[in-house]
Each structure stands twice: as structure tokens, then as C-alpha cells.
């Protein structure tokens, strides 16, 4: 049987959580998949644990970088290893409900115009598995890409980065993305413009949100990472400029995005895992 889904699992010093993530992926009801683990030169026992799983299950592939290439490049690395129709990223400290992948595959098979399918998200504290919040989201499936863009901009459902993508769609997106900060926000906007986004109203992804991370976000001062967000802004401006929208529509989209960018300029809620 030809593989249809590749799961990219970039990891660095994953701790005990990486095993739970792997188990949840390998126990999916949809089994026609492979898991590509990219160990970013971890200094803990990540390599040995991942190797043990590779020996148990032939669907697990292990890549170990001799030196740390950075989190963003490790995410790109696992994407480049995929040769399947569908691809998804998985974080080493998240875990999935057993029907997650099957649900997403069924949606993409039934919706040719969709470039990505994702679910609602339960946020949890890893130490206690206590629920600390929920992320829902809105589908962007209107035939009008400008409408979809505005819905994506207003909702900013960045957890879609952990949905299931058509490989050719996410390849095209990442070809235009060379920055880490706000990269997941850019992916959502790109997908809204160039394809459709389907969000399933079921909590199928459990997203780790450690207390220490939430506290560190609250303590950040405004000047933090002031200039590192600029590539995101310029790339979205190019995205808008290259659409086939009228110049008036492009101007309105640019003004809306610029206003939203200014409002969230110093937010660190985006790309927690893609930038670490």
C-alpha cells in the first residue's frame, strides 16, 4: 500500500513528553502513515528513546542532526523528507485523539479545494494534564479568496499549523517563508488566499501549554523582538500584492493587515513551537 500521510516530528530535548506524542501518532485509527523524527542534536536521551520506537515500529524514521540547525530549519527539514500526498507537523509535547488523522484525511479527500484540515484544540498543562483553555477556529471555504483572507486575518487560528496539509500546498507556502516569528500566522493567511481551510468542530488535538511558558509571555516587555517581526510583515504584503484582487481590494486588505499587525506587533502567542 502506498503511504499517504507523513508526520514530521521535530524535536530537541523532548523529555518524557515525546514518547506520549509518538504513541498517540502510532495509535491512530488511520495507519497508512510514516513518522519522520528529526532530532536536533538533543543532549538528553531523546535519541535513544526515538531509536527504540523505530525498532518497534517500521513506520518511524529517525534523523539525527550532528549539530543544532535551529527549530525553524528543523521544521522545514521534516517537510522536505515527505514524499506523500498529505503532510502534517506534530510537536513533541502534544498528543492526538485516535481519530485525528482519519478525520482530516476524509475531509481532504472529500474537499479537493481544501489545502489544510484541522480540528479544535484543547490546551493543557503538561505536568497535570489539566485543561487550561480551548482553541476553536473558523473554516475558510468561501469561493472568494478575499473573503477567506479577511476571515483568516480576524480569527488568526494559528493552531492550524498542526493540521493536515496537502503536501504541494504547504510546499508552495514554505517556499515563500524564510522567517520563524509569526510563520504560523503567515501559513494561515497563505492557505486562505491560495486554497481553502477546513476546521472540524471536534477537540482532536491536545496542545501543551506549560505554566512556565504562559508566565514568561506575561512578563515580556514591549520592545522584545521588535525587528524580527518585519520579515513576516513584508512577506504578507507581497502575498497580498501578488493576488488577482483589484487594486482597491488589495489596498483594503493591506490596511486591514497593517492595522492587525500594529495591534499584535509585540505578541509572542504566535509560533511558540516553530521558533524554539
Secondary structure, DSSP 8 states (H G I E B T S, - for coil): ----EEEEEEESS-TTHHHHHHHHHHT-S---EEEEEEE-S-SSSHHHHHHHHHHH-TTEEEEE-SS---HHHHHHHHHHH--SSEEEE--TT-EE-TTHHHHHHHHHHH-TTEEEEEEEEEEEETTTTEEEEEE----B--S-HHHHHHHHHHH--GGGGGSEEEHHHHHHHHHT---STTHHHHHHHHHHHHSEEEEEEEEEEEEE--HHHHHHHHH--TTTTTTTTHHHHHHHHHHHHTSSS-HHHHHHHHHHHHHHHHHTTT---TTTTTT-
